[in-house]
Amino acid sequence: MAKLIIPLTAFILPMKKQGKMRLVKMTLNNWIMIHGMKAGRIIANKRKHQIQAKIIPLVDQGIIDGLAPIDKHTKFHFSWYFPDRRTDLDNWTFTHKFIFDAFQASSVRGQVFMPNDNLNFVVATYDDFMGVDKNNPTVEINWEN
């Protein structure tokens, strides 16, 4: 079973909210809010790329450290350690999208980490809330064929 750990800070971005710059968790509720804004699709695309830019180096380092590319028919298990209990699990699990897109964009020495995130490659996702870790909120991703 392979494993990768991503800090939840990868999904926190500076954003203007209520007239002030704040650090905002890019969860489903905030994603929906962005799409309701003028030029929302453009802003959302920028946010997605900002998050991917934080995840891709972690994946690339994993490849360098011996993490094998993801094969077809893979089942993913996400273990979530939140900084607090203020955001529901279903809002955080929306970030699978950013994670899988970063997996597809990661490559080392011409070897792509995950060729696609369609149903040929991702056949199951499982999510577990593991508790609160104020000092080190993360998502641990395990997978197997």
Contacts in CASP RR format, 6 or more apart in sequence:
PFRMAT RR
TARGET T0000
AUTHOR 0000-0000-0000
METHOD contacts of the structure
MODEL  1
MAKLIIPLTAFILPMKKQGKMRLVKMTLNNWIMIHGMKAGRIIANKRKHQ
IQAKIIPLVDQGIIDGLAPIDKHTKFHFSWYFPDRRTDLDNWTFTHKFIF
DAFQASSVRGQVFMPNDNLNFVVATYDDFMGVDKNNPTVEINWEN
1 142 0 8 1.000
1 143 0 8 1.000
1 144 0 8 1.000
2 67 0 8 1.000
2 68 0 8 1.000
2 70 0 8 1.000
2 142 0 8 1.000
2 143 0 8 1.000
2 144 0 8 1.000
3 140 0 8 1.000
3 141 0 8 1.000
3 142 0 8 1.000
4 58 0 8 1.000
4 59 0 8 1.000
4 62 0 8 1.000
4 67 0 8 1.000
4 140 0 8 1.000
4 141 0 8 1.000
5 58 0 8 1.000
5 138 0 8 1.000
5 139 0 8 1.000
5 140 0 8 1.000
5 141 0 8 1.000
6 55 0 8 1.000
6 58 0 8 1.000
6 99 0 8 1.000
6 138 0 8 1.000
6 139 0 8 1.000
6 141 0 8 1.000
7 136 0 8 1.000
7 137 0 8 1.000
7 138 0 8 1.000
8 25 0 8 1.000
8 81 0 8 1.000
8 82 0 8 1.000
8 83 0 8 1.000
8 92 0 8 1.000
8 137 0 8 1.000
8 138 0 8 1.000
8 139 0 8 1.000
9 54 0 8 1.000
9 137 0 8 1.000
10 51 0 8 1.000
10 54 0 8 1.000
10 55 0 8 1.000
10 58 0 8 1.000
11 25 0 8 1.000
11 26 0 8 1.000
11 27 0 8 1.000
11 51 0 8 1.000
11 92 0 8 1.000
11 95 0 8 1.000
11 98 0 8 1.000
12 23 0 8 1.000
12 24 0 8 1.000
12 25 0 8 1.000
12 26 0 8 1.000
13 23 0 8 1.000
13 24 0 8 1.000
13 26 0 8 1.000
13 47 0 8 1.000
13 50 0 8 1.000
13 51 0 8 1.000
14 21 0 8 1.000
14 22 0 8 1.000
14 23 0 8 1.000
14 24 0 8 1.000
15 21 0 8 1.000
15 22 0 8 1.000
15 23 0 8 1.000
15 24 0 8 1.000
15 30 0 8 1.000
15 47 0 8 1.000
16 22 0 8 1.000
17 24 0 8 1.000
24 30 0 8 1.000
25 87 0 8 1.000
26 47 0 8 1.000
26 51 0 8 1.000
26 95 0 8 1.000
26 98 0 8 1.000
27 87 0 8 1.000
27 91 0 8 1.000
27 92 0 8 1.000
27 94 0 8 1.000
27 95 0 8 1.000
28 90 0 8 1.000
28 91 0 8 1.000
28 94 0 8 1.000
29 91 0 8 1.000
31 44 0 8 1.000
31 47 0 8 1.000
31 94 0 8 1.000
34 40 0 8 1.000
34 43 0 8 1.000
34 44 0 8 1.000
34 47 0 8 1.000
35 41 0 8 1.000
35 44 0 8 1.000
37 43 0 8 1.000
48 97 0 8 1.000
48 98 0 8 1.000
48 101 0 8 1.000
51 95 0 8 1.000
51 98 0 8 1.000
51 102 0 8 1.000
52 98 0 8 1.000
52 101 0 8 1.000
52 102 0 8 1.000
52 105 0 8 1.000
55 98 0 8 1.000
55 99 0 8 1.000
55 102 0 8 1.000
56 102 0 8 1.000
56 105 0 8 1.000
56 106 0 8 1.000
59 67 0 8 1.000
59 102 0 8 1.000
59 103 0 8 1.000
59 106 0 8 1.000
59 113 0 8 1.000
60 106 0 8 1.000
60 107 0 8 1.000
60 108 0 8 1.000
63 69 0 8 1.000
63 106 0 8 1.000
63 107 0 8 1.000
63 108 0 8 1.000
63 111 0 8 1.000
63 113 0 8 1.000
64 108 0 8 1.000
67 113 0 8 1.000
69 111 0 8 1.000
69 112 0 8 1.000
69 113 0 8 1.000
69 114 0 8 1.000
69 115 0 8 1.000
70 103 0 8 1.000
70 113 0 8 1.000
70 114 0 8 1.000
70 115 0 8 1.000
70 121 0 8 1.000
70 143 0 8 1.000
71 121 0 8 1.000
71 145 0 8 1.000
72 120 0 8 1.000
72 121 0 8 1.000
72 145 0 8 1.000
73 120 0 8 1.000
73 121 0 8 1.000
73 123 0 8 1.000
73 145 0 8 1.000
74 121 0 8 1.000
74 122 0 8 1.000
74 123 0 8 1.000
74 143 0 8 1.000
74 144 0 8 1.000
74 145 0 8 1.000
75 123 0 8 1.000
75 124 0 8 1.000
75 125 0 8 1.000
75 126 0 8 1.000
75 143 0 8 1.000
75 144 0 8 1.000
75 145 0 8 1.000
76 96 0 8 1.000
76 122 0 8 1.000
76 124 0 8 1.000
76 125 0 8 1.000
76 126 0 8 1.000
76 141 0 8 1.000
76 142 0 8 1.000
76 143 0 8 1.000
77 125 0 8 1.000
77 126 0 8 1.000
77 127 0 8 1.000
77 128 0 8 1.000
77 141 0 8 1.000
77 142 0 8 1.000
77 143 0 8 1.000
78 93 0 8 1.000
78 96 0 8 1.000
78 125 0 8 1.000
78 126 0 8 1.000
78 127 0 8 1.000
78 128 0 8 1.000
78 139 0 8 1.000
78 140 0 8 1.000
78 141 0 8 1.000
79 128 0 8 1.000
79 130 0 8 1.000
79 139 0 8 1.000
79 140 0 8 1.000
79 141 0 8 1.000
79 142 0 8 1.000
80 89 0 8 1.000
80 92 0 8 1.000
80 93 0 8 1.000
80 127 0 8 1.000
80 128 0 8 1.000
80 129 0 8 1.000
80 130 0 8 1.000
80 131 0 8 1.000
80 139 0 8 1.000
81 130 0 8 1.000
81 131 0 8 1.000
81 132 0 8 1.000
81 133 0 8 1.000
81 136 0 8 1.000
81 137 0 8 1.000
81 138 0 8 1.000
81 139 0 8 1.000
81 140 0 8 1.000
82 92 0 8 1.000
82 129 0 8 1.000
82 131 0 8 1.000
82 132 0 8 1.000
82 133 0 8 1.000
82 137 0 8 1.000
83 132 0 8 1.000
83 133 0 8 1.000
83 134 0 8 1.000
83 137 0 8 1.000
84 132 0 8 1.000
84 134 0 8 1.000
85 132 0 8 1.000
89 127 0 8 1.000
89 129 0 8 1.000
92 139 0 8 1.000
93 125 0 8 1.000
93 127 0 8 1.000
95 139 0 8 1.000
96 125 0 8 1.000
99 139 0 8 1.000
99 141 0 8 1.000
100 114 0 8 1.000
100 117 0 8 1.000
100 122 0 8 1.000
101 117 0 8 1.000
103 113 0 8 1.000
103 114 0 8 1.000
103 117 0 8 1.000
104 112 0 8 1.000
104 113 0 8 1.000
104 114 0 8 1.000
104 115 0 8 1.000
104 116 0 8 1.000
104 117 0 8 1.000
106 112 0 8 1.000
106 113 0 8 1.000
106 114 0 8 1.000
107 113 0 8 1.000
114 121 0 8 1.000
115 121 0 8 1.000
130 140 0 8 1.000
END
